[in-house]
C-alpha cells in the first residue's frame, strides 16, 4: 500500500511551499502520493516546474478560487 502525505502550505509565500514539498520528498519513498494545498500565486507554475525538474509526476492540479491543490506521485 502506498503512503500518502498531506501538506497544507496555505499562507506560505514563495519559495516556502516548494521547500516543504522538497522536504516531504526526502522523507518519503517512491510511490508516495503527496497532496499539497497552497494559496501562493506562484505555486501553480512552481509545482509544475519542480515536478518536471525532479522527474516526479504531477497527477492533478485543481484550482478553487485562490487555492491550488496538487497531487504529486513520487517516482524516486
mmCIF file of the N, C-alpha and C atoms, coordinates in Angstrom:
data_MODEL
# 
_entry.id   MODEL 
# 
loop_
_atom_site.group_PDB 
_atom_site.id 
_atom_site.type_symbol 
_atom_site.label_atom_id 
_atom_site.label_alt_id 
_atom_site.label_comp_id 
_atom_site.label_asym_id 
_atom_site.label_entity_id 
_atom_site.label_seq_id 
_atom_site.pdbx_PDB_ins_code 
_atom_site.Cartn_x 
_atom_site.Cartn_y 
_atom_site.Cartn_z 
_atom_site.occupancy 
_atom_site.B_iso_or_equiv 
_atom_site.pdbx_formal_charge 
_atom_site.auth_seq_id 
_atom_site.auth_comp_id 
_atom_site.auth_asym_id 
_atom_site.auth_atom_id 
_atom_site.pdbx_PDB_model_num 
ATOM 1   N N  . UNK A 1 1  ? 0.843   -1.188 0.000   1.00 0.00 ? 1  UNK A N  1 
ATOM 2   C CA . UNK A 1 1  ? 0.000   0.000  0.000   1.00 0.00 ? 1  UNK A CA 1 
ATOM 3   C C  . UNK A 1 1  ? 0.882   1.244  0.000   1.00 0.00 ? 1  UNK A C  1 
ATOM 4   N N  . UNK A 1 2  ? 0.568   2.194  -0.887  1.00 0.00 ? 2  UNK A N  1 
ATOM 5   C CA . UNK A 1 2  ? 1.351   3.414  -0.994  1.00 0.00 ? 2  UNK A CA 1 
ATOM 6   C C  . UNK A 1 2  ? 1.025   4.380  0.133   1.00 0.00 ? 2  UNK A C  1 
ATOM 7   N N  . UNK A 1 3  ? 2.002   5.137  0.493   1.00 0.00 ? 3  UNK A N  1 
ATOM 8   C CA . UNK A 1 3  ? 1.849   6.151  1.528   1.00 0.00 ? 3  UNK A CA 1 
ATOM 9   C C  . UNK A 1 3  ? 1.243   7.406  0.908   1.00 0.00 ? 3  UNK A C  1 
ATOM 10  N N  . UNK A 1 4  ? 0.526   8.180  1.725   1.00 0.00 ? 4  UNK A N  1 
ATOM 11  C CA . UNK A 1 4  ? 0.003   9.469  1.290   1.00 0.00 ? 4  UNK A CA 1 
ATOM 12  C C  . UNK A 1 4  ? 0.438   10.515 2.293   1.00 0.00 ? 4  UNK A C  1 
ATOM 13  N N  . UNK A 1 5  ? 0.936   11.627 1.792   1.00 0.00 ? 5  UNK A N  1 
ATOM 14  C CA . UNK A 1 5  ? 1.390   12.726 2.633   1.00 0.00 ? 5  UNK A CA 1 
ATOM 15  C C  . UNK A 1 5  ? 0.567   13.954 2.272   1.00 0.00 ? 5  UNK A C  1 
ATOM 16  N N  . UNK A 1 6  ? 0.028   14.628 3.266   1.00 0.00 ? 6  UNK A N  1 
ATOM 17  C CA . UNK A 1 6  ? -0.732  15.864 3.055   1.00 0.00 ? 6  UNK A CA 1 
ATOM 18  C C  . UNK A 1 6  ? 0.084   17.040 3.563   1.00 0.00 ? 6  UNK A C  1 
ATOM 19  N N  . UNK A 1 7  ? 0.171   18.074 2.738   1.00 0.00 ? 7  UNK A N  1 
ATOM 20  C CA . UNK A 1 7  ? 0.888   19.289 3.125   1.00 0.00 ? 7  UNK A CA 1 
ATOM 21  C C  . UNK A 1 7  ? -0.054  20.469 2.930   1.00 0.00 ? 7  UNK A C  1 
ATOM 22  N N  . UNK A 1 8  ? -0.270  21.223 3.989   1.00 0.00 ? 8  UNK A N  1 
ATOM 23  C CA . UNK A 1 8  ? -1.071  22.440 3.916   1.00 0.00 ? 8  UNK A CA 1 
ATOM 24  C C  . UNK A 1 8  ? -0.110  23.622 3.946   1.00 0.00 ? 8  UNK A C  1 
ATOM 25  N N  . UNK A 1 9  ? 0.090   24.225 2.777   1.00 0.00 ? 9  UNK A N  1 
ATOM 26  C CA . UNK A 1 9  ? 1.034   25.333 2.661   1.00 0.00 ? 9  UNK A CA 1 
ATOM 27  C C  . UNK A 1 9  ? 0.313   26.669 2.505   1.00 0.00 ? 9  UNK A C  1 
ATOM 28  N N  . UNK A 1 10 ? -0.963  26.703 2.862   1.00 0.00 ? 10 UNK A N  1 
ATOM 29  C CA . UNK A 1 10 ? -1.695  27.974 2.782   1.00 0.00 ? 10 UNK A CA 1 
ATOM 30  C C  . UNK A 1 10 ? -1.069  28.983 3.724   1.00 0.00 ? 10 UNK A C  1 
ATOM 31  N N  . UNK A 1 11 ? -0.904  30.191 3.216   1.00 0.00 ? 11 UNK A N  1 
ATOM 32  C CA . UNK A 1 11 ? -0.284  31.257 3.997   1.00 0.00 ? 11 UNK A CA 1 
ATOM 33  C C  . UNK A 1 11 ? 1.224   31.336 3.822   1.00 0.00 ? 11 UNK A C  1 
ATOM 34  N N  . UNK A 1 12 ? 1.822   30.333 3.198   1.00 0.00 ? 12 UNK A N  1 
ATOM 35  C CA . UNK A 1 12 ? 3.267   30.343 2.938   1.00 0.00 ? 12 UNK A CA 1 
ATOM 36  C C  . UNK A 1 12 ? 3.529   31.011 1.588   1.00 0.00 ? 12 UNK A C  1 
ATOM 37  N N  . UNK A 1 13 ? 4.544   31.845 1.560   1.00 0.00 ? 13 UNK A N  1 
ATOM 38  C CA . UNK A 1 13 ? 4.889   32.539 0.326   1.00 0.00 ? 13 UNK A CA 1 
ATOM 39  C C  . UNK A 1 13 ? 6.102   31.897 -0.333  1.00 0.00 ? 13 UNK A C  1 
ATOM 40  N N  . UNK A 1 14 ? 6.202   32.075 -1.644  1.00 0.00 ? 14 UNK A N  1 
ATOM 41  C CA . UNK A 1 14 ? 7.298   31.536 -2.444  1.00 0.00 ? 14 UNK A CA 1 
ATOM 42  C C  . UNK A 1 14 ? 8.633   31.947 -1.821  1.00 0.00 ? 14 UNK A C  1 
ATOM 43  N N  . UNK A 1 15 ? 9.550   31.033 -1.672  1.00 0.00 ? 15 UNK A N  1 
ATOM 44  C CA . UNK A 1 15 ? 9.647   29.666 -2.185  1.00 0.00 ? 15 UNK A CA 1 
ATOM 45  C C  . UNK A 1 15 ? 9.254   28.598 -1.156  1.00 0.00 ? 15 UNK A C  1 
ATOM 46  N N  . UNK A 1 16 ? 8.667   29.007 -0.031  1.00 0.00 ? 16 UNK A N  1 
ATOM 47  C CA . UNK A 1 16 ? 8.420   28.068 1.064   1.00 0.00 ? 16 UNK A CA 1 
ATOM 48  C C  . UNK A 1 16 ? 7.580   26.847 0.690   1.00 0.00 ? 16 UNK A C  1 
ATOM 49  N N  . UNK A 1 17 ? 6.485   26.976 -0.104  1.00 0.00 ? 17 UNK A N  1 
ATOM 50  C CA . UNK A 1 17 ? 5.730   25.763 -0.441  1.00 0.00 ? 17 UNK A CA 1 
ATOM 51  C C  . UNK A 1 17 ? 6.592   24.709 -1.145  1.00 0.00 ? 17 UNK A C  1 
ATOM 52  N N  . UNK A 1 18 ? 7.456   25.127 -2.049  1.00 0.00 ? 18 UNK A N  1 
ATOM 53  C CA . UNK A 1 18 ? 8.313   24.170 -2.765  1.00 0.00 ? 18 UNK A CA 1 
ATOM 54  C C  . UNK A 1 18 ? 9.377   23.603 -1.827  1.00 0.00 ? 18 UNK A C  1 
ATOM 55  N N  . UNK A 1 19 ? 9.850   24.389 -0.896  1.00 0.00 ? 19 UNK A N  1 
ATOM 56  C CA . UNK A 1 19 ? 10.803  23.882 0.100   1.00 0.00 ? 19 UNK A CA 1 
ATOM 57  C C  . UNK A 1 19 ? 10.138  22.787 0.937   1.00 0.00 ? 19 UNK A C  1 
ATOM 58  N N  . UNK A 1 20 ? 8.892   23.006 1.342   1.00 0.00 ? 20 UNK A N  1 
ATOM 59  C CA . UNK A 1 20 ? 8.163   21.989 2.112   1.00 0.00 ? 20 UNK A CA 1 
ATOM 60  C C  . UNK A 1 20 ? 7.933   20.731 1.277   1.00 0.00 ? 20 UNK A C  1 
ATOM 61  N N  . UNK A 1 21 ? 7.663   20.901 -0.008  1.00 0.00 ? 21 UNK A N  1 
ATOM 62  C CA . UNK A 1 21 ? 7.494   19.761 -0.904  1.00 0.00 ? 21 UNK A CA 1 
ATOM 63  C C  . UNK A 1 21 ? 8.798   18.975 -1.021  1.00 0.00 ? 21 UNK A C  1 
ATOM 64  N N  . UNK A 1 22 ? 9.901   19.668 -1.158  1.00 0.00 ? 22 UNK A N  1 
ATOM 65  C CA . UNK A 1 22 ? 11.208  19.001 -1.257  1.00 0.00 ? 22 UNK A CA 1 
ATOM 66  C C  . UNK A 1 22 ? 11.535  18.244 0.028   1.00 0.00 ? 22 UNK A C  1 
ATOM 67  N N  . UNK A 1 23 ? 11.197  18.815 1.184   1.00 0.00 ? 23 UNK A N  1 
ATOM 68  C CA . UNK A 1 23 ? 11.417  18.120 2.460   1.00 0.00 ? 23 UNK A CA 1 
ATOM 69  C C  . UNK A 1 23 ? 10.603  16.829 2.511   1.00 0.00 ? 23 UNK A C  1 
ATOM 70  N N  . UNK A 1 24 ? 9.349   16.904 2.088   1.00 0.00 ? 24 UNK A N  1 
ATOM 71  C CA . UNK A 1 24 ? 8.482   15.715 2.097   1.00 0.00 ? 24 UNK A CA 1 
ATOM 72  C C  . UNK A 1 24 ? 9.034   14.659 1.153   1.00 0.00 ? 24 UNK A C  1 
ATOM 73  N N  . UNK A 1 25 ? 9.567   15.076 0.032   1.00 0.00 ? 25 UNK A N  1 
ATOM 74  C CA . UNK A 1 25 ? 10.156  14.125 -0.919  1.00 0.00 ? 25 UNK A CA 1 
ATOM 75  C C  . UNK A 1 25 ? 11.329  13.386 -0.288  1.00 0.00 ? 25 UNK A C  1 
ATOM 76  N N  . UNK A 1 26 ? 12.176  14.103 0.429   1.00 0.00 ? 26 UNK A N  1 
ATOM 77  C CA . UNK A 1 26 ? 13.345  13.479 1.062   1.00 0.00 ? 26 UNK A CA 1 
ATOM 78  C C  . UNK A 1 26 ? 12.947  12.469 2.133   1.00 0.00 ? 26 UNK A C  1 
ATOM 79  N N  . UNK A 1 27 ? 11.809  12.685 2.785   1.00 0.00 ? 27 UNK A N  1 
ATOM 80  C CA . UNK A 1 27 ? 11.346  11.796 3.862   1.00 0.00 ? 27 UNK A CA 1 
ATOM 81  C C  . UNK A 1 27 ? 10.504  10.630 3.359   1.00 0.00 ? 27 UNK A C  1 
ATOM 82  N N  . UNK A 1 28 ? 10.169  10.625 2.067   1.00 0.00 ? 28 UNK A N  1 
ATOM 83  C CA . UNK A 1 28 ? 9.205   9.648  1.545   1.00 0.00 ? 28 UNK A CA 1 
ATOM 84  C C  . UNK A 1 28 ? 9.834   8.695  0.544   1.00 0.00 ? 28 UNK A C  1 
ATOM 85  N N  . UNK A 1 29 ? 9.178   7.557  0.399   1.00 0.00 ? 29 UNK A N  1 
ATOM 86  C CA . UNK A 1 29 ? 9.618   6.524  -0.541  1.00 0.00 ? 29 UNK A CA 1 
ATOM 87  C C  . UNK A 1 29 ? 8.994   6.750  -1.913  1.00 0.00 ? 29 UNK A C  1 
ATOM 88  N N  . UNK A 1 30 ? 9.626   6.216  -2.973  1.00 0.00 ? 30 UNK A N  1 
ATOM 89  C CA . UNK A 1 30 ? 8.980   6.247  -4.292  1.00 0.00 ? 30 UNK A CA 1 
ATOM 90  C C  . UNK A 1 30 ? 7.600   5.589  -4.209  1.00 0.00 ? 30 UNK A C  1 
ATOM 91  N N  . UNK A 1 31 ? 6.651   6.112  -4.944  1.00 0.00 ? 31 UNK A N  1 
ATOM 92  C CA . UNK A 1 31 ? 5.291   5.606  -4.917  1.00 0.00 ? 31 UNK A CA 1 
ATOM 93  C C  . UNK A 1 31 ? 4.397   6.376  -3.952  1.00 0.00 ? 31 UNK A C  1 
ATOM 94  N N  . UNK A 1 32 ? 4.991   7.249  -3.146  1.00 0.00 ? 32 UNK A N  1 
ATOM 95  C CA . UNK A 1 32 ? 4.213   8.071  -2.222  1.00 0.00 ? 32 UNK A CA 1 
ATOM 96  C C  . UNK A 1 32 ? 3.432   9.122  -3.007  1.00 0.00 ? 32 UNK A C  1 
ATOM 97  N N  . UNK A 1 33 ? 2.190   9.344  -2.610  1.00 0.00 ? 33 UNK A N  1 
ATOM 98  C CA . UNK A 1 33 ? 1.366   10.399 -3.183  1.00 0.00 ? 33 UNK A CA 1 
ATOM 99  C C  . UNK A 1 33 ? 1.382   11.577 -2.218  1.00 0.00 ? 33 UNK A C  1 
ATOM 100 N N  . UNK A 1 34 ? 1.796   12.717 -2.716  1.00 0.00 ? 34 UNK A N  1 
ATOM 101 C CA . UNK A 1 34 ? 1.790   13.933 -1.906  1.00 0.00 ? 34 UNK A CA 1 
ATOM 102 C C  . UNK A 1 34 ? 0.636   14.802 -2.393  1.00 0.00 ? 34 UNK A C  1 
ATOM 103 N N  . UNK A 1 35 ? -0.238  15.162 -1.466  1.00 0.00 ? 35 UNK A N  1 
ATOM 104 C CA . UNK A 1 35 ? -1.315  16.082 -1.775  1.00 0.00 ? 35 UNK A CA 1 
ATOM 105 C C  . UNK A 1 35 ? -1.007  17.381 -1.059  1.00 0.00 ? 35 UNK A C  1 
ATOM 106 N N  . UNK A 1 36 ? -0.876  18.437 -1.830  1.00 0.00 ? 36 UNK A N  1 
ATOM 107 C CA . UNK A 1 36 ? -0.435  19.711 -1.278  1.00 0.00 ? 36 UNK A CA 1 
ATOM 108 C C  . UNK A 1 36 ? -1.408  20.803 -1.663  1.00 0.00 ? 36 UNK A C  1 
ATOM 109 N N  . UNK A 1 37 ? -1.764  21.620 -0.689  1.00 0.00 ? 37 UNK A N  1 
ATOM 110 C CA . UNK A 1 37 ? -2.660  22.739 -0.933  1.00 0.00 ? 37 UNK A CA 1 
ATOM 111 C C  . UNK A 1 37 ? -1.912  24.025 -0.609  1.00 0.00 ? 37 UNK A C  1 
ATOM 112 N N  . UNK A 1 38 ? -2.036  25.012 -1.502  1.00 0.00 ? 38 UNK A N  1 
ATOM 113 C CA . UNK A 1 38 ? -1.322  26.274 -1.313  1.00 0.00 ? 38 UNK A CA 1 
ATOM 114 C C  . UNK A 1 38 ? -2.135  27.415 -1.916  1.00 0.00 ? 38 UNK A C  1 
ATOM 115 N N  . UNK A 1 39 ? -1.876  28.618 -1.426  1.00 0.00 ? 39 UNK A N  1 
ATOM 116 C CA . UNK A 1 39 ? -2.563  29.785 -1.966  1.00 0.00 ? 39 UNK A CA 1 
ATOM 117 C C  . UNK A 1 39 ? -1.586  30.859 -2.454  1.00 0.00 ? 39 UNK A C  1 
ATOM 118 N N  . UNK A 1 40 ? -0.321  30.507 -2.556  1.00 0.00 ? 40 UNK A N  1 
ATOM 119 C CA . UNK A 1 40 ? 0.678   31.413 -3.098  1.00 0.00 ? 40 UNK A CA 1 
ATOM 120 C C  . UNK A 1 40 ? 0.481   31.528 -4.610  1.00 0.00 ? 40 UNK A C  1 
ATOM 121 N N  . UNK A 1 41 ? 0.530   32.735 -5.140  1.00 0.00 ? 41 UNK A N  1 
ATOM 122 C CA . UNK A 1 41 ? 0.286   32.960 -6.563  1.00 0.00 ? 41 UNK A CA 1 
ATOM 123 C C  . UNK A 1 41 ? 1.250   32.202 -7.470  1.00 0.00 ? 41 UNK A C  1 
ATOM 124 N N  . UNK A 1 42 ? 2.461   31.974 -7.019  1.00 0.00 ? 42 UNK A N  1 
ATOM 125 C CA . UNK A 1 42 ? 3.476   31.308 -7.842  1.00 0.00 ? 42 UNK A CA 1 
ATOM 126 C C  . UNK A 1 42 ? 3.409   29.783 -7.735  1.00 0.00 ? 42 UNK A C  1 
ATOM 127 N N  . UNK A 1 43 ? 2.603   29.247 -6.826  1.00 0.00 ? 43 UNK A N  1 
ATOM 128 C CA . UNK A 1 43 ? 2.638   27.807 -6.567  1.00 0.00 ? 43 UNK A CA 1 
ATOM 129 C C  . UNK A 1 43 ? 2.326   26.964 -7.803  1.00 0.00 ? 43 UNK A C  1 
ATOM 130 N N  . UNK A 1 44 ? 1.317   27.339 -8.549  1.00 0.00 ? 44 UNK A N  1 
ATOM 131 C CA . UNK A 1 44 ? 0.914   26.526 -9.697  1.00 0.00 ? 44 UNK A CA 1 
ATOM 132 C C  . UNK A 1 44 ? 2.067   26.346 -10.689 1.00 0.00 ? 44 UNK A C  1 
ATOM 133 N N  . UNK A 1 45 ? 2.709   27.422 -11.066 1.00 0.00 ? 45 UNK A N  1 
ATOM 134 C CA . UNK A 1 45 ? 3.835   27.302 -12.005 1.00 0.00 ? 45 UNK A CA 1 
ATOM 135 C C  . UNK A 1 45 ? 5.050   26.670 -11.337 1.00 0.00 ? 45 UNK A C  1 
ATOM 136 N N  . UNK A 1 46 ? 5.264   26.959 -10.053 1.00 0.00 ? 46 UNK A N  1 
ATOM 137 C CA . UNK A 1 46 ? 6.408   26.389 -9.336  1.00 0.00 ? 46 UNK A CA 1 
ATOM 138 C C  . UNK A 1 46 ? 6.304   24.875 -9.200  1.00 0.00 ? 46 UNK A C  1 
ATOM 139 N N  . UNK A 1 47 ? 5.122   24.358 -8.878  1.00 0.00 ? 47 UNK A N  1 
ATOM 140 C CA . UNK A 1 47 ? 4.979   22.918 -8.691  1.00 0.00 ? 47 UNK A CA 1 
ATOM 141 C C  . UNK A 1 47 ? 5.114   22.194 -10.031 1.00 0.00 ? 47 UNK A C  1 
ATOM 142 N N  . UNK A 1 48 ? 4.628   22.804 -11.105 1.00 0.00 ? 48 UNK A N  1 
ATOM 143 C CA . UNK A 1 48 ? 4.821   22.208 -12.440 1.00 0.00 ? 48 UNK A CA 1 
ATOM 144 C C  . UNK A 1 48 ? 6.318   22.093 -12.760 1.00 0.00 ? 48 UNK A C  1 
ATOM 145 N N  . UNK A 1 49 ? 7.055   23.176 -12.525 1.00 0.00 ? 49 UNK A N  1 
ATOM 146 C CA . UNK A 1 49 ? 8.495   23.197 -12.807 1.00 0.00 ? 49 UNK A CA 1 
ATOM 147 C C  . UNK A 1 49 ? 9.238   22.220 -11.906 1.00 0.00 ? 49 UNK A C  1 
ATOM 148 N N  . UNK A 1 50 ? 8.854   22.151 -10.634 1.00 0.00 ? 50 UNK A N  1 
ATOM 149 C CA . UNK A 1 50 ? 9.515   21.237 -9.695  1.00 0.00 ? 50 UNK A CA 1 
ATOM 150 C C  . UNK A 1 50 ? 9.332   19.796 -10.144 1.00 0.00 ? 50 UNK A C  1 
ATOM 151 N N  . UNK A 1 51 ? 8.116   19.423 -10.522 1.00 0.00 ? 51 UNK A N  1 
ATOM 152 C CA . UNK A 1 51 ? 7.856   18.049 -10.967 1.00 0.00 ? 51 UNK A CA 1 
ATOM 153 C C  . UNK A 1 51 ? 8.659   17.720 -12.221 1.00 0.00 ? 51 UNK A C  1 
ATOM 154 N N  . UNK A 1 52 ? 8.714   18.655 -13.147 1.00 0.00 ? 52 UNK A N  1 
ATOM 155 C CA . UNK A 1 52 ? 9.485   18.421 -14.380 1.00 0.00 ? 52 UNK A CA 1 
ATOM 156 C C  . UNK A 1 52 ? 10.973  18.277 -14.075 1.00 0.00 ? 52 UNK A C  1 
ATOM 157 N N  . UNK A 1 53 ? 11.490  19.125 -13.219 1.00 0.00 ? 53 UNK A N  1 
ATOM 158 C CA . UNK A 1 53 ? 12.908  19.118 -12.881 1.00 0.00 ? 53 UNK A CA 1 
ATOM 159 C C  . UNK A 1 53 ? 13.313  17.869 -12.100 1.00 0.00 ? 53 UNK A C  1 
ATOM 160 N N  . UNK A 1 54 ? 12.431  17.391 -11.226 1.00 0.00 ? 54 UNK A N  1 
ATOM 161 C CA . UNK A 1 54 ? 12.766  16.266 -10.347 1.00 0.00 ? 54 UNK A CA 1 
ATOM 162 C C  . UNK A 1 54 ? 12.259  14.924 -10.876 1.00 0.00 ? 54 UNK A C  1 
ATOM 163 N N  . UNK A 1 55 ? 11.616  14.936 -12.028 1.00 0.00 ? 55 UNK A N  1 
ATOM 164 C CA . UNK A 1 55 ? 11.066  13.715 -12.644 1.00 0.00 ? 55 UNK A CA 1 
ATOM 165 C C  . UNK A 1 55 ? 10.027  13.026 -11.770 1.00 0.00 ? 55 UNK A C  1 
ATOM 166 N N  . UNK A 1 56 ? 9.222   13.818 -11.075 1.00 0.00 ? 56 UNK A N  1 
ATOM 167 C CA . UNK A 1 56 ? 8.081   13.298 -10.341 1.00 0.00 ? 56 UNK A CA 1 
ATOM 168 C C  . UNK A 1 56 ? 6.822   13.652 -11.116 1.00 0.00 ? 56 UNK A C  1 
ATOM 169 N N  . UNK A 1 57 ? 5.751   12.889 -10.896 1.00 0.00 ? 57 UNK A N  1 
ATOM 170 C CA . UNK A 1 57 ? 4.557   13.011 -11.728 1.00 0.00 ? 57 UNK A CA 1 
ATOM 171 C C  . UNK A 1 57 ? 3.500   13.908 -11.084 1.00 0.00 ? 57 UNK A C  1 
ATOM 172 N N  . UNK A 1 58 ? 3.179   14.995 -11.758 1.00 0.00 ? 58 UNK A N  1 
ATOM 173 C CA . UNK A 1 58 ? 2.086   15.853 -11.325 1.00 0.00 ? 58 UNK A CA 1 
ATOM 174 C C  . UNK A 1 58 ? 0.802   15.220 -11.850 1.00 0.00 ? 58 UNK A C  1 
ATOM 175 N N  . UNK A 1 59 ? 0.065   14.551 -10.957 1.00 0.00 ? 59 UNK A N  1 
ATOM 176 C CA . UNK A 1 59 ? -1.134  13.824 -11.384 1.00 0.00 ? 59 UNK A CA 1 
ATOM 177 C C  . UNK A 1 59 ? -2.311  14.747 -11.623 1.00 0.00 ? 59 UNK A C  1 
ATOM 178 N N  . UNK A 1 60 ? -2.558  15.654 -10.700 1.00 0.00 ? 60 UNK A N  1 
ATOM 179 C CA . UNK A 1 60 ? -3.647  16.611 -10.874 1.00 0.00 ? 60 UNK A CA 1 
ATOM 180 C C  . UNK A 1 60 ? -3.257  17.947 -10.283 1.00 0.00 ? 60 UNK A C  1 
ATOM 181 N N  . UNK A 1 61 ? -3.867  18.983 -10.811 1.00 0.00 ? 61 UNK A N  1 
ATOM 182 C CA . UNK A 1 61 ? -3.681  20.344 -10.318 1.00 0.00 ? 61 UNK A CA 1 
ATOM 183 C C  . UNK A 1 61 ? -5.043  21.009 -10.402 1.00 0.00 ? 61 UNK A C  1 
ATOM 184 N N  . UNK A 1 62 ? -5.646  21.254 -9.247  1.00 0.00 ? 62 UNK A N  1 
ATOM 185 C CA . UNK A 1 62 ? -7.002  21.802 -9.197  1.00 0.00 ? 62 UNK A CA 1 
ATOM 186 C C  . UNK A 1 62 ? -6.992  23.162 -8.530  1.00 0.00 ? 62 UNK A C  1 
ATOM 187 N N  . UNK A 1 63 ? -7.704  24.100 -9.131  1.00 0.00 ? 63 UNK A N  1 
ATOM 188 C CA . UNK A 1 63 ? -7.831  25.448 -8.563  1.00 0.00 ? 63 UNK A CA 1 
ATOM 189 C C  . UNK A 1 63 ? -9.250  25.637 -8.052  1.00 0.00 ? 63 UNK A C  1 
ATOM 190 N N  . UNK A 1 64 ? -9.350  26.202 -6.840  1.00 0.00 ? 64 UNK A N  1 
ATOM 191 C CA . UNK A 1 64 ? -10.634 26.561 -6.257  1.00 0.00 ? 64 UNK A CA 1 
ATOM 192 C C  . UNK A 1 64 ? -10.468 27.969 -5.697  1.00 0.00 ? 64 UNK A C  1 
ATOM 193 N N  . UNK A 1 65 ? -10.835 28.952 -6.473  1.00 0.00 ? 65 UNK A N  1 
ATOM 194 C CA . UNK A 1 65 ? -10.618 30.344 -6.073  1.00 0.00 ? 65 UNK A CA 1 
ATOM 195 C C  . UNK A 1 65 ? -9.122  30.633 -6.060  1.00 0.00 ? 65 UNK A C  1 
ATOM 196 N N  . UNK A 1 66 ? -8.618  31.059 -4.913  1.00 0.00 ? 66 UNK A N  1 
ATOM 197 C CA . UNK A 1 66 ? -7.189  31.377 -4.781  1.00 0.00 ? 66 UNK A CA 1 
ATOM 198 C C  . UNK A 1 66 ? -6.362  30.188 -4.317  1.00 0.00 ? 66 UNK A C  1 
ATOM 199 N N  . UNK A 1 67 ? -7.004  29.039 -4.105  1.00 0.00 ? 67 UNK A N  1 
ATOM 200 C CA . UNK A 1 67 ? -6.318  27.878 -3.572  1.00 0.00 ? 67 UNK A CA 1 
ATOM 201 C C  . UNK A 1 67 ? -6.072  26.850 -4.669  1.00 0.00 ? 67 UNK A C  1 
ATOM 202 N N  . UNK A 1 68 ? -4.867  26.295 -4.678  1.00 0.00 ? 68 UNK A N  1 
ATOM 203 C CA . UNK A 1 68 ? -4.492  25.266 -5.650  1.00 0.00 ? 68 UNK A CA 1 
ATOM 204 C C  . UNK A 1 68 ? -4.139  23.995 -4.879  1.00 0.00 ? 68 UNK A C  1 
ATOM 205 N N  . UNK A 1 69 ? -4.679  22.868 -5.343  1.00 0.00 ? 69 UNK A N  1 
ATOM 206 C CA . UNK A 1 69 ? -4.343  21.570 -4.777  1.00 0.00 ? 69 UNK A CA 1 
ATOM 207 C C  . UNK A 1 69 ? -3.612  20.764 -5.822  1.00 0.00 ? 69 UNK A C  1 
ATOM 208 N N  . UNK A 1 70 ? -2.416  20.304 -5.480  1.00 0.00 ? 70 UNK A N  1 
ATOM 209 C CA . UNK A 1 70 ? -1.599  19.495 -6.381  1.00 0.00 ? 70 UNK A CA 1 
ATOM 210 C C  . UNK A 1 70 ? -1.459  18.098 -5.803  1.00 0.00 ? 70 UNK A C  1 
ATOM 211 N N  . UNK A 1 71 ? -1.548  17.108 -6.671  1.00 0.00 ? 71 UNK A N  1 
ATOM 212 C CA . UNK A 1 71 ? -1.294  15.715 -6.276  1.00 0.00 ? 71 UNK A CA 1 
ATOM 213 C C  . UNK A 1 71 ? -0.094  15.248 -7.067  1.00 0.00 ? 71 UNK A C  1 
ATOM 214 N N  . UNK A 1 72 ? 0.963   14.879 -6.337  1.00 0.00 ? 72 UNK A N  1 
ATOM 215 C CA . UNK A 1 72 ? 2.243   14.520 -6.937  1.00 0.00 ? 72 UNK A CA 1 
ATOM 216 C C  . UNK A 1 72 ? 2.597   13.105 -6.540  1.00 0.00 ? 72 UNK A C  1 
ATOM 217 N N  . UNK A 1 73 ? 2.903   12.289 -7.536  1.00 0.00 ? 73 UNK A N  1 
ATOM 218 C CA . UNK A 1 73 ? 3.356   10.914 -7.292  1.00 0.00 ? 73 UNK A CA 1 
ATOM 219 C C  . UNK A 1 73 ? 4.864   10.904 -7.367  1.00 0.00 ? 73 UNK A C  1 
ATOM 220 N N  . UNK A 1 74 ? 5.514   10.481 -6.284  1.00 0.00 ? 74 UNK A N  1 
ATOM 221 C CA . UNK A 1 74 ? 6.976   10.441 -6.253  1.00 0.00 ? 74 UNK A CA 1 
ATOM 222 C C  . UNK A 1 74 ? 7.482   9.237  -7.020  1.00 0.00 ? 74 UNK A C  1 
ATOM 223 N N  . UNK A 1 75 ? 8.340   9.501  -7.977  1.00 0.00 ? 75 UNK A N  1 
ATOM 224 C CA . UNK A 1 75 ? 8.917   8.439  -8.797  1.00 0.00 ? 75 UNK A CA 1 
ATOM 225 C C  . UNK A 1 75 ? 10.248  7.952  -8.272  1.00 0.00 ? 75 UNK A C  1 
ATOM 226 N N  . UNK A 1 76 ? 10.878  8.701  -7.439  1.00 0.00 ? 76 UNK A N  1 
ATOM 227 C CA . UNK A 1 76 ? 12.155  8.241  -6.926  1.00 0.00 ? 76 UNK A CA 1 
ATOM 228 C C  . UNK A 1 76 ? 13.117  9.330  -6.641  1.00 0.00 ? 76 UNK A C  1 
# 
